[in-house]
Amino acid sequence: MGLAARGRRARWAACLAVLVLPGGAGCAHGSPGTVAGGVCSSAPGTAAAGGRPPQLMSVSAAPGTRQAWALGQFVMPAQGLVFYLVHFSGLYWAKAVTFAPEFQLDGVSAVSGNVAWLWGYDQPGADFTSDRPFLARMSDGVVRQVHQAFLKNVYVWALASDGSAEAWLVGGARDRHGRFEGVVAARWDGTSWHQVPAPAGVAGSASDGLTSLSISGRSDAWVVSRPVPVKPRLLHWDGMTWSRSYAPPASLSRSGSVPSGMSVASSPGHAWVVYGEGVDNSGSSAPVGPPPRPFSAYFDGSTWRRYVVPTGFSSLTGVAMAGGDAWALGKLHNDNPEILYSHQGSGWCVQPLPRPHHPGCNPASSSISAASPTYVIAVSLCYAYVYDGHRWRSVSPRPAS
């Protein structure tokens, strides 16, 4: 979220309120799927109306489990926007932490069913220039902020975990006057964060610059960079250096449009990227471009291949991988969310989601994450959906008791 949005939020000073955690429709896993545009599922589960958490915005599944963490937000009278952390277990959710109104949370990355990383900023004063970066680790019901010296003034843009002993973050450092100082990358070794070489040529600011991150071990990290000009590109870390791995074809940057919104997911030796071609309205005389179109590409360990996105999708807003399987969360032209599935880069097929019936909720694509080929979770504002290796189901409308 940009600095202008930060200044619009009401802030009150308060403490973190930690709540007690409870105890703890698609293609069959391994099926190759059909060619792009095909449907690869039986009837999805039923979407039930009810009191799901409003405004689910980011989700991260814990590797190798059937659990996940998600961020949500809601508006409280007099206090304004308030963020909270949700814990998913199977098909049930429970609110784990409610944050004070001065905290703005930007992301969550699951380590396990009991541990997750959180990042954003807090603003103790009325002026947005008083905000401070916030990086914390949720463990056994307690949120502990990270206080390592070299991260003191670093605003995290993206963070990805690969189990308890491996995590990466990228962000932008800002001086005490709010001026952007440079890009910072760091790796968690299971005990502490250590600075590593940062990608060069990033058109960063205090609020963005590297927008998506995925890791598959110490020597296999992928990050989306927004260089000058603003067309995105995908960079890869091989344990020694960063190098450019993928960039959208130049042919897409035409008629006033520009590739944007790139998201990456990876597993050892493989990767997917999804992005869109949108209209560049940066200038008052900018020409009207073509309607937005989603694009995708797959890396098999040596070569990138573009894959056609099935007809009917207006955008792809996230992608997740587990082993050789991949899922992309997209939005149809009627604004309903939908899932694409691929096995070993075989092309996309559609896995329909239960149709939402929550009164007053306007669904929109938000976030997707995979813990394994038999546990994938997607959130879309009022809704959360879980895939069990056979079909997608909507999450229970009531918290686990």
C-alpha positions in Angstrom: 0.0 0.0 0.0 1.4 3.4 -0.9 2.2 6.3 1.3 -0.9 8.3 0.3 -3.1 5.4 1.4 -1.2 5.3 4.7 -2.0 8.9 5.5 -5.7 8.3 5.1 -6.0 5.7 7.8 -7.2 6.6 11.3 -4.6 5.5 14.0 -5.0 5.0 17.7 -2.2 3.9 20.1 -2.9 0.5 21.6 -1.3 -2.9 22.4 -1.4 -6.0 20.3 -4.4 -8.1 21.5 -3.4 -11.8 21.3 -6.3 -14.3 21.3 -6.1 -18.0 22.1 -5.7 -20.3 19.1 -8.0 -23.4 19.0 -6.6 -26.9 18.9 -5.2 -27.7 16.5 -13.8 -29.9 -6.7 -11.1 -30.0 -9.1 -8.8 -32.3 -11.0 -7.7 -35.4 -9.1 -4.1 -35.0 -8.0 -1.7 -36.3 -10.6 -4.1 -36.1 -13.5 -2.6 -34.3 -16.5 -5.7 -32.1 -17.2 -6.9 -31.0 -20.5 -5.7 -28.4 -23.0 -6.1 -24.8 -22.2 -9.7 -23.9 -22.0 -10.9 -27.3 -20.8 -12.7 -28.0 -17.5 -11.0 -30.6 -15.3 -13.4 -31.1 -12.4 -16.7 -32.5 -11.2 -19.2 -30.3 -9.3 -17.5 -28.2 -6.7 -18.6 -28.0 -3.1 -21.4 -25.8 -2.0 -20.8 -22.2 -1.0 -22.6 -21.4 2.2 -23.6 -17.9 3.2 -22.7 -16.8 6.7 -20.3 -14.9 8.9 -16.9 -15.5 7.3 -14.2 -12.9 8.1 -14.7 -9.8 5.9 -11.9 -8.6 3.6 -9.6 -11.6 3.5 -6.6 -10.2 1.6 -3.6 -12.5 1.8 -3.1 -16.2 2.6 -0.2 -18.6 3.1 -0.4 -22.4 3.5 2.1 -24.1 5.9 4.3 -26.5 3.9 3.4 -30.1 4.3 0.3 -29.5 6.5 -3.4 -28.9 6.2 -3.1 -25.5 7.9 -2.7 -21.9 6.7 -2.5 -18.3 7.9 -4.4 -15.4 6.4 -4.7 -11.6 6.9 -8.0 -9.9 7.1 -9.3 -6.4 7.8 -12.5 -4.8 9.0 -13.7 -1.3 9.9 -14.4 -0.5 13.5 -16.4 2.5 14.6 -14.3 5.4 15.6 -11.1 3.4 15.2 -11.0 2.9 11.4 -9.4 0.0 9.6 -8.2 -2.9 11.9 -6.2 -5.9 10.8 -6.3 -9.4 12.2 -4.6 -12.7 11.6 -6.7 -15.8 10.9 -5.6 -19.4 11.4 -7.1 -22.1 9.1 -7.1 -25.7 10.1 -8.6 -28.1 7.6 -11.9 -26.5 6.6 -12.2 -24.2 9.7 -10.8 -20.8 10.7 -10.2 -19.0 13.9 -9.2 -15.4 14.6 -5.7 -15.6 16.1 -4.6 -12.0 16.6 -6.3 -8.6 16.4 -3.9 -5.8 15.8 -4.1 -2.3 17.2 -5.5 0.3 14.7 -2.0 1.9 14.1 -0.7 -1.3 12.5 -1.0 -1.8 8.7 -0.3 -5.4 7.7 0.9 -6.0 4.2 1.6 -9.8 4.1 1.9 -13.1 5.9 4.1 -16.1 5.2 3.5 -19.5 6.9 6.3 -21.4 8.4 4.3 -24.1 10.1 0.9 -24.6 11.7 2.1 -22.7 14.7 4.6 -20.1 13.2 4.2 -17.4 10.6 6.0 -14.2 9.5 4.1 -10.9 9.4 5.1 -7.6 7.9 3.9 -4.1 7.3 4.3 -0.9 9.3 3.0 0.9 12.3 2.1 4.6 12.6 2.1 5.8 16.2 1.4 9.4 15.2 -1.2 11.2 13.2 1.2 12.0 10.3 2.1 9.2 7.9 5.7 10.3 8.0 5.9 8.9 11.5 5.4 5.3 10.4 7.9 2.6 11.2 8.6 -0.7 9.5 7.1 -3.7 11.2 8.5 -7.3 10.8 7.4 -9.9 13.3 7.2 -13.6 13.9 4.0 -15.3 15.2 4.9 -18.3 17.3 2.7 -20.3 19.7 0.2 -17.5 20.0 2.7 -14.7 20.6 3.7 -11.9 18.1 7.4 -11.0 18.5 8.8 -8.1 16.5 12.2 -8.5 14.8 14.8 -5.9 16.0 17.9 -6.7 14.0 19.9 -3.6 13.3 20.3 -3.8 9.6 16.5 -4.2 9.2 15.6 -1.3 11.4 14.6 1.0 8.5 13.7 -1.6 5.9 10.1 -1.8 4.7 9.4 -5.4 3.6 8.0 -5.6 0.1 7.8 -9.4 -0.1 8.7 -12.4 2.1 8.6 -16.1 1.4 9.2 -19.2 3.7 10.2 -22.7 2.9 9.9 -24.4 6.3 11.4 -23.3 9.6 15.0 -23.0 8.5 14.6 -21.1 5.2 13.0 -17.7 4.5 13.9 -14.7 2.3 12.7 -11.1 2.3 13.2 -8.2 0.0 12.4 -4.6 0.8 13.4 -0.9 0.6 15.4 1.0 3.2 14.3 4.5 4.0 16.2 7.2 6.0 14.7 9.2 8.9 13.4 11.8 6.5 11.5 9.2 4.5 13.8 9.2 1.5 14.5 5.9 -0.3 18.0 4.6 0.3 18.1 1.3 -1.6 17.0 -2.3 -1.9 17.7 -4.8 0.8 17.6 -8.6 0.6 18.0 -10.9 3.5 17.8 -14.6 4.3 16.7 -16.4 7.5 18.8 -19.3 8.6 16.5 -20.6 11.3 18.0 -18.4 14.0 18.5 -14.9 12.6 18.4 -12.7 9.4 21.5 -12.2 7.3 21.9 -9.6 4.5 22.5 -11.0 1.0 23.2 -9.2 -2.3 20.2 -7.4 -3.5 19.0 -7.3 -7.1 20.3 -4.3 -9.0 18.4 -1.9 -11.3 15.2 -1.9 -9.3 12.9 1.2 -9.6 12.1 1.1 -5.9 10.6 3.5 -3.5 9.7 3.2 0.2 6.5 1.2 -0.7 7.3 -1.1 -3.6 9.9 -2.2 -6.2 10.1 -6.0 -5.8 6.6 -7.3 -5.8 6.6 -11.1 -5.7 9.0 -13.6 -4.1 9.2 -17.4 -4.2 12.0 -19.7 -2.9 12.8 -23.4 -3.2 15.9 -23.6 -1.0 19.0 -21.5 -0.3 20.2 -21.4 -3.9 16.8 -21.1 -5.7 15.0 -17.8 -5.2 12.8 -15.9 -7.7 11.7 -12.3 -7.4 9.7 -10.0 -9.7 11.4 -6.7 -10.3 10.0 -3.4 -11.5 13.0 -1.9 -13.3 13.2 1.4 -15.3 11.0 1.6 -17.2 8.1 0.0 -15.3 7.8 -3.2 -17.3 8.3 -6.2 -14.9 10.9 -8.9 -15.2 11.7 -12.0 -13.3 15.1 -12.4 -11.6 16.6 -15.7 -10.3 19.1 -16.2 -7.5 21.4 -19.3 -8.0 23.3 -19.1 -4.7 25.8 -16.6 -6.1 24.2 -13.9 -8.2 20.9 -12.6 -9.5 20.2 -12.9 -13.2 17.3 -12.0 -15.4 15.3 -15.2 -16.2 12.1 -14.0 -17.8 10.5 -10.8 -19.2 7.2 -10.4 -21.0 7.6 -10.2 -24.8 8.1 -6.7 -26.2 5.1 -7.3 -28.5 2.8 -6.9 -25.4 4.0 -3.3 -24.8 1.9 -1.7 -27.6 -1.1 0.5 -28.1 -0.7 2.2 -24.8 -0.6 -1.0 -22.8 2.1 -2.4 -20.5 2.6 -5.8 -18.7 1.9 -5.5 -15.0 0.9 -7.4 -11.9 3.4 -10.2 -12.4 3.3 -13.0 -9.8 5.8 -16.0 -9.4 5.6 -19.4 -7.9 8.4 -22.0 -7.8 9.3 -25.6 -6.8 12.8 -27.1 -7.2 13.8 -26.6 -10.9 10.4 -25.3 -12.0 8.5 -22.0 -12.0 5.4 -20.3 -13.2 4.7 -16.6 -13.8 1.4 -15.0 -14.4 0.7 -11.3 -15.4 -1.6 -9.1 -17.3 -1.5 -6.6 -20.1 -3.1 -3.4 -18.9 -3.6 0.1 -20.2 -1.0 2.7 -19.2 -2.9 5.7 -18.1 0.1 7.5 -16.6 -0.4 10.5 -18.9 -3.5 12.5 -19.8 -2.9 12.0 -23.5 -2.2 8.2 -23.1 -4.0 6.3 -25.9 -6.7 3.9 -25.1 -5.2 0.4 -25.2 -6.8 -3.0 -25.8 -8.9 -4.7 -23.1 -6.7 -6.2 -20.3 -5.5 -9.8 -21.1 -3.9 -12.3 -18.8 -0.7 -14.2 -19.7 1.3 -17.0 -18.2 4.6 -18.8 -18.8 6.2 -22.0 -17.4 9.9 -22.8 -16.7 10.8 -26.5 -16.9 14.4 -26.1 -15.7 15.9 -25.0 -18.9 13.3 -23.2 -21.1 10.4 -20.8 -20.7 7.2 -21.5 -22.6 4.1 -19.3 -22.8 0.7 -20.9 -22.2 -2.6 -19.6 -23.3 -5.0 -18.6 -20.6 -8.5 -20.0 -21.2 -11.2 -17.7 -22.6 -13.3 -15.9 -20.1 -10.5 -14.7 -17.7 -9.9 -11.0 -17.4 -6.9 -11.3 -15.0 -4.7 -13.7 -13.1 -3.8 -12.3 -9.7 -1.8 -15.1 -8.1 -0.1 -18.4 -8.7 1.0 -21.2 -6.3 3.0 -24.5 -6.8 3.5 -27.7 -4.9 5.8 -30.2 -6.5 4.9 -30.3 -10.2 1.4 -29.0 -9.7 0.4 -25.4 -10.1 -2.8 -23.4 -9.5 -3.5 -19.8 -10.6 -6.2 -17.6 -9.1 -8.0 -15.6 -11.7 -11.0 -13.4 -12.2 -13.7 -13.9 -14.9 -15.2 -11.1 -16.9 -18.2 -11.3 -14.6 -15.9 -10.6 -11.6 -16.3 -14.1 -10.1 -13.1 -15.8 -9.0 -12.0 -19.1 -10.7 -9.0 -21.5 -10.5 -6.7 -22.7 -13.2 -4.7 -26.0 -12.7 -1.7 -27.4 -14.4 0.3 -30.7 -13.8 4.0 -30.6 -14.9 3.4 -27.7 -17.2 0.8 -29.6 -19.3 -1.3 -26.4 -19.9 -4.2 -24.9 -17.9 -7.6 -26.4 -17.2 -10.3 -24.8 -15.2 -11.3 -26.0 -11.7 -14.6 -24.2 -10.9 -15.1 -22.7 -7.5 -18.3 -22.9 -5.6 -20.4 -19.8 -6.6 -20.6 -17.3 -3.8 -23.9 -16.5 -2.1 -22.8 -14.2 0.6 -25.2 -11.2 0.6 -23.5 -7.9 0.1 -20.1 -9.4 -0.8 -18.6 -8.4 -4.2 -16.0 -11.2 -4.8 -12.6 -10.3 -6.3 -9.5 -12.3 -6.8 -7.1 -12.0 -3.9 -4.5 -14.7 -2.9 -3.7 -18.4 -3.3 -1.2 -20.7 -1.6 -0.3 -24.4 -1.7 1.0 -26.5 1.1 0.9 -29.7 -0.9 -0.9 -31.1 -4.0 -3.7 -32.1 -1.6 -4.0 -28.8 0.3 -4.4 -25.6 -1.5 -6.2 -22.5 -0.2 -7.5 -19.4 -1.9 -9.1 -16.3 -0.4 -11.2 -13.8 -2.2 -12.5 -11.0 0.1 -15.4 -12.6 1.9 -14.6 -16.1 0.8 -12.1 -18.8 1.5 -11.8 -22.0 -0.6 -9.8 -25.2 0.2 -8.8 -27.9 -2.3 -8.3 -31.4 -1.0 -6.8 -33.0 -4.1 -10.2 -33.8 -5.6 -12.4 -30.7 -5.4 -12.7 -27.1 -4.1 -15.0 -26.4 -1.1 -15.9 -23.2 0.6 -14.6 -22.9 4.2 -17.1 -23.3 7.0 -19.0 -20.1 7.7 -18.3 -20.5 11.5 -15.0 -20.5 13.3 -13.8 -23.7 14.9 -15.0 -23.9 18.5 
